[in-house]
Amino acid sequence: MIAVDGPAASGKGTIATRLGAMFGLPVLDTGLLYRAVGVLTQRAGDSLDDEGAAAAAAAILTADQLDDPALRTRAAGELASRVAVHRRVRDALLEFQHTFARQDGGAVLDGRDIGTVICPDAPAKLYVTATPQVRAERRWKQLQGQGETVAYGDVLEDIRRRDARDGGRDAAPMTRAPDAQLLDTTDLTIEAAADAARRIVEAARVRWEAAKAAD
Ligand code: CDP
């Protein structure tokens, strides 16, 4: 089981996907769960601050709802971080994530609280970061590619607001687990970041196997 956490547009999704391909593991982008809850809550006409309404949307969420391209928009990222502050929403999404994480053969999960709350016993943990400016640039390019027209300054503003909200909330705040390896991708290409991530996971695997053998 590999846990990949980090802030918006740090490269954690790309790294999780690459690790999944390298090690032959299924990957769950847990951000999509919160994006879906945000979008469904809004579509139902409920307030994002209504914890009960958002938790009810989370309780009936199914895997096939995660393919909706509407979840990838800039607006959905904002809705996600607003419903993600609610403890009941997070609780309702726990079982889905645990089931995915515990499947035979292992899995990769990426998010904000995988190494701290969802899978604190994960043998391999990464915390992926980059400067807000570089993350905003990446997200801006990604949104342009999706056909969303938005100013760079607004994307940077989104990123700073989301970092503050995700890191400052009471329920499972975004933070590096003490045993997570820090991977700063600010100056790294995708190839270099994926390679660094592979080395972190391989080192964790050696440690884990040695600990198992010593048991
Ligand atoms: O791709 P990006 O990093 O912008 O966003 P995401 O990973 O799809 O997550 C969207 C939002 O969902 C985050 O800003 C968090 O508020 C929330 N989230 C969370 O609270 N816990 C997770 N495990 C994953 C996402």
Residues whose N, C-alpha, C, O or C-beta is under 5 A from the ligand:
A	BS01	CDP	P7 A8 A9 T30 G31 L32 Y34 G77 A80 S81 A84 D110 G111 R112 D113 R162 D166
